[in-house]
Amino acid sequence: MYEVIFYEDRRGRCPVDEFLDDLQPKVRAKVEKWIEKLEKEGPSLPRPFADIVRGKIR
């Protein structure tokens, strides 16, 4: 298992949490399922869920 850690700024604000809070419940649930899939499969997660951004950054 892997751990997904969301960025927090110096004030402790987390833009990802704020984004998720603004989603409709059905959409938020779908995104949370994708995040759980990422935690389970990590860098082995295939497209379209994850893709190479640059070099080894996925």
C-alpha positions in Angstrom: 0.0 0.0 0.0 1.0 3.6 -0.7 0.0 6.8 1.1 -1.4 9.7 -0.8 -0.3 13.0 0.9 -2.0 16.2 -0.1 0.0 19.4 -0.3 -0.5 21.9 2.6 0.7 25.5 2.5 2.5 27.2 5.4 -0.9 28.1 6.9 -2.0 24.5 6.9 -4.5 25.0 4.1 -4.9 22.1 1.7 -6.1 23.1 -1.8 -7.1 19.5 -2.6 -9.4 19.3 0.4 -10.9 22.6 -0.6 -11.4 21.4 -4.1 -13.0 18.1 -2.9 -15.3 20.0 -0.5 -16.7 21.9 -3.4 -17.6 18.8 -5.5 -21.1 17.3 -5.7 -21.3 14.3 -3.4 -21.5 11.8 -6.3 -18.5 13.3 -8.1 -16.5 13.5 -4.8 -17.2 9.8 -4.1 -15.9 8.9 -7.6 -12.7 10.9 -7.0 -12.2 9.4 -3.6 -12.4 5.9 -5.2 -9.7 6.9 -7.7 -7.5 8.1 -4.8 -8.0 4.8 -3.0 -7.0 3.0 -6.2 -3.9 5.1 -6.3 -3.1 4.2 -2.7 -3.4 0.5 -3.5 -1.5 0.4 -6.8 0.9 3.3 -6.5 3.2 3.8 -9.4 1.8 0.7 -11.2 -1.5 2.5 -11.7 -2.2 2.4 -15.5 -3.6 5.0 -17.8 -6.1 6.7 -17.7 -5.8 6.9 -13.9 -2.2 7.9 -14.0 0.3 8.9 -16.6 3.9 10.1 -16.9 4.1 13.9 -16.4 7.9 14.1 -17.0 10.7 11.7 -16.5 9.7 9.4 -13.5 7.1 11.8 -12.2 3.6 10.3 -12.5 
